[in-house]
Amino acid sequence: MSDSDTTTESKCGGATTESTEPTDAKSESKCGASASKSDGGSASKCGGSSGGSKKEQTAEKVEATIEDFDGEPGQLVAVGLGPGRASEMTTLAKDTLREADHIVGYTTYIELLPDDVVEGADDIYSTPMCGEVSRTEEAVDRALAGNDVAIVGSGDPNVYALAGLALEILESKGATASMVEFDVVAGVPAAQSCAARLGAPLVNDTVTISLSDHLTSMPTIESRLHAAAKEGFTIAIYNPWSRKRRSNYEKCCEILLEHRAPDTPVGIVHGAGRDDEEVEIVELRELPDLGETDLVDMTTTLLVGNEETYVWDDRMVTPRGYEQKYEY
């Protein structure tokens, strides 16, 4: 950011760059409200900008509440992209994005979108990591301004994603879900896409737990790990590792080993659907030492077997219970 720019707090929750040029430099936002732009683009609270290679991405912010919009609201759809490959997106997800006026999302996920599904959009708006609230508020405001908006995320919008946040923000602004025709387009969650790469590890009762303590306290996460690990659930673990919270992963391994046998199979899928995808099956006893490797990071999902899970021909298998009732 240049010295001639100042940063102001947007009503959408993110920082917007305001130029010190005369007021006639302001432009009309595609969202229906005036927004200031500087030559360098707008900075989010995370330090990122609203740029990208898919097409020219605007730096405009709405900076408006429900009272500022007199027209008929548009549509807001939370779209799940699945694991990452275009081939693993649902047909409904692709069709929804093709019909959207505006597409909003985390920069990494925007870059995963095929060109043919975004080329018809009037505008694409992205923010970097930790811009969840600002970009979701941006999507809500654009919909309130009369646009058909798709907010995208990997996996499914109802699994550690933004469907709930979008509804909460709509409510906080005095709007309703029906006012903007809110809808959700399901995607394949990481647990399921990773399970498909490992065999059949999740065909019985499963619990999903995230190790990220950004929104959930670590004592709560530990309590949930204990509760799940001592029962017969298979466990899908999201967000297992980051450089800032190695101890969360280490504590998770400690709790799992307290309740499960050391030779319990654990499936590890890194970067499912991406160019750096890796798939391994290890024993639970090996898990602690893998934290410092490239195999385990924020793009990794761990699938922890239960007491009945076994490995056959390089596939994880968790029996559903058919063998207890049928002969085969």
MOMOLIN-V736512 format. One line per field, one symbol per residue. phi: phi as a letter, one per 30 degrees, with the letter a starting at -180 (. if undefined). A space follows every 10 residues. Layout:
BEGIN
phi->???
END
This chain:
BEGIN
phi->.dddcbccdd ddjcdcdcdd deddddbddd djbdbdbcdd iccddcjcbc clcdadcdcd bdhbceddcc dddccbbdcd cidkdedcdd ddddddddcd dbbbldeddd ddddedccdd ddabbbbdei cedddddddd dddddjcccc ccadicdcch bcddddddde dddicbdddc hdbbcdbdde edddeddckb dcdcebccbc ddcdcbdded dddddedddd ccddbccchd abddbedddd deddddddcc decedbdbbc ieicdcebbb cbcedddedd ddcddcadcc bcccdcdcdb cbhibdbced jdddcbca
END
